[in-house]
Amino acid sequence: MAALVASRACLWLSPSVRTVVRTHAPCVAFAAGETLQIRSYASQKHQKLILAAQKRNRQRKLEKPPEKDKLAWIKKSKNLLIGPRRETYEDREKDPPVDDVYFTDKYMPTVYPAAEAIAMHRETHHPTVLCDPDALLYAFIELNLSTKKKTKFREDFSGTVL
């Protein structure tokens, strides 16, 4: 009889009490007046804590997120626009050349446009000067292939200079 009463009582008991009733069914006897206190809701003290936490969470959601420091972003962008990558810090400290003849390591290096550099090369290798019209032209070319978005890439291109 005790096992029958225990099995019917398992329907409304908590899981921890159910295991006790199943394992010790012959030893447990329920009287008609015995009841266990099982709540399906929080106690009053615990309910106050839950409501206070919910109120704090609502206030946090309504608060505006802090704005990012715009000055830091401007400072970073200014540093990027200082000059081309080929110049080193030491080159920027040097003065630009004043005369046509100078030591290259003492002054800032001069940078020429491509058309002007090729014209100067042709002039120096003309048959009346160095007499080497088939001389090779060595050029250091920097191409900026970056796009606005890092995930986008440039289309294939091919062509000749001048």
matplotlib code that plots the C-alpha trace (Angstrom):
import matplotlib.pyplot as plt

x = [0.0, 2.9, 4.4, 1.1, 0.6, 4.3, 3.9, 0.8, 2.5, 5.4, 3.3, 3.4, 6.7, 9.9, 12.6, 14.8, 11.9, 10.8, 14.2, 13.9, 10.4, 11.4, 14.4, 13.0, 9.3, 8.8, 10.1, 8.1, 4.5, 2.4, -0.4, -3.4, -2.4, 1.3, 2.2, 5.4, 5.9, 6.8, 6.7, 6.5, 7.2, 9.9, 9.6, 8.7, 12.3, 13.7, 10.9, 12.1, 15.7, 14.4, 12.4, 15.3, 17.6, 15.0, 14.6, 18.4, 18.6, 15.8, 17.6, 20.9, 19.1, 17.5, 20.9, 22.6, 25.9, 29.0, 30.2, 33.6, 36.3, 36.4, 39.7, 41.5, 40.2, 41.3, 44.8, 45.2, 44.1, 46.5, 49.4, 48.5, 48.7, 52.2, 53.9, 54.5, 55.9, 59.2, 60.4, 61.9, 62.1, 65.7, 64.9, 62.3, 64.9, 67.2, 66.9, 65.9, 68.9, 69.6, 72.1, 72.3, 75.4, 75.2, 75.9, 72.8, 73.2, 73.2, 70.0, 66.4, 66.0, 64.2, 61.3, 60.5, 57.3, 57.5, 57.4, 60.1, 62.4, 62.2, 62.9, 66.0, 67.2, 66.8, 68.8, 71.7, 71.9, 71.6, 74.3, 75.9, 76.3, 76.8, 76.1, 74.0, 70.4, 69.6, 70.4, 68.0, 65.9, 65.6, 62.5, 61.1, 57.3, 54.8, 51.2, 48.4, 45.9, 43.9, 40.1, 37.6, 36.5, 39.1, 37.1, 36.8, 39.7, 40.7, 39.9, 42.6, 44.5, 47.3, 49.0, 52.2, 53.7, 53.5]
y = [0.0, 2.4, 1.8, 2.6, 5.8, 6.8, 6.3, 8.4, 11.1, 11.3, 13.2, 16.4, 16.1, 17.8, 15.6, 15.3, 14.0, 11.6, 9.9, 9.5, 8.1, 5.6, 4.3, 4.1, 3.3, 0.5, 2.6, 5.8, 6.0, 9.0, 9.9, 11.8, 14.9, 15.1, 17.6, 18.9, 22.6, 23.0, 26.3, 26.9, 30.6, 32.6, 33.6, 37.3, 38.2, 36.5, 38.1, 41.6, 40.8, 39.6, 42.7, 45.0, 43.2, 43.5, 47.3, 47.7, 45.9, 48.0, 51.2, 50.0, 49.2, 52.7, 54.5, 55.7, 54.0, 56.2, 58.1, 57.1, 59.6, 61.5, 63.3, 60.0, 59.0, 62.4, 62.0, 58.6, 59.9, 62.9, 60.5, 58.5, 61.6, 62.7, 61.6, 58.7, 55.4, 55.7, 58.6, 57.5, 59.6, 60.5, 61.7, 64.2, 65.8, 66.6, 69.9, 69.9, 70.4, 74.0, 73.5, 71.1, 69.4, 67.9, 64.8, 62.6, 61.3, 64.8, 66.2, 65.1, 62.8, 64.3, 62.5, 63.1, 62.3, 59.3, 61.4, 63.8, 60.9, 59.2, 62.4, 63.0, 59.4, 59.9, 63.1, 61.6, 58.5, 60.4, 59.6, 63.1, 62.6, 58.9, 57.2, 54.4, 54.8, 51.1, 51.5, 50.0, 52.3, 51.2, 52.5, 52.1, 52.4, 52.4, 51.6, 52.2, 49.4, 49.8, 50.4, 51.9, 48.5, 46.0, 43.1, 44.6, 44.1, 46.0, 44.6, 43.2, 45.8, 45.8, 48.6, 50.4, 53.5, 56.4]
z = [0.0, 0.8, -2.6, -4.3, -2.3, -3.0, -6.8, -6.9, -4.8, -7.3, -9.8, -7.8, -5.9, -6.9, -8.7, -5.7, -3.5, -6.3, -6.2, -2.4, -2.7, -5.5, -3.8, -0.3, -1.2, 1.3, 4.2, 3.4, 4.4, 3.8, 6.1, 5.0, 6.9, 5.8, 3.1, 1.8, 1.2, -2.5, -4.2, -7.9, -7.4, -5.6, -2.0, -1.2, -0.3, -3.5, -5.6, -4.4, -5.5, -8.9, -9.5, -8.5, -10.9, -13.7, -13.0, -13.2, -16.5, -17.9, -16.9, -18.5, -21.7, -21.8, -21.2, -24.3, -25.1, -24.5, -27.5, -28.9, -28.6, -31.9, -31.1, -30.9, -34.4, -35.8, -34.3, -35.9, -39.3, -39.1, -38.5, -41.6, -43.8, -42.8, -45.9, -48.3, -46.9, -48.8, -46.7, -43.4, -40.3, -41.0, -44.5, -43.2, -40.8, -43.7, -45.7, -49.4, -51.8, -52.7, -55.5, -58.5, -57.1, -53.6, -51.5, -51.6, -48.1, -46.6, -48.1, -48.6, -51.7, -54.6, -56.1, -59.8, -61.7, -64.1, -67.3, -66.1, -64.9, -68.3, -70.2, -68.0, -68.6, -72.4, -72.2, -70.3, -72.5, -75.8, -78.3, -77.8, -74.1, -72.9, -76.3, -74.7, -76.1, -75.2, -71.5, -68.9, -66.8, -63.1, -61.4, -57.9, -58.3, -55.4, -56.2, -53.8, -54.5, -51.3, -51.5, -49.2, -48.0, -46.9, -48.3, -51.8, -54.3, -57.4, -60.8, -62.9, -64.9, -67.4, -69.3, -70.1, -68.6, -71.0]

ax = plt.figure().add_subplot(projection="3d")
ax.plot(x, y, z, "-o")
ax.set_aspect("equal")
plt.show()
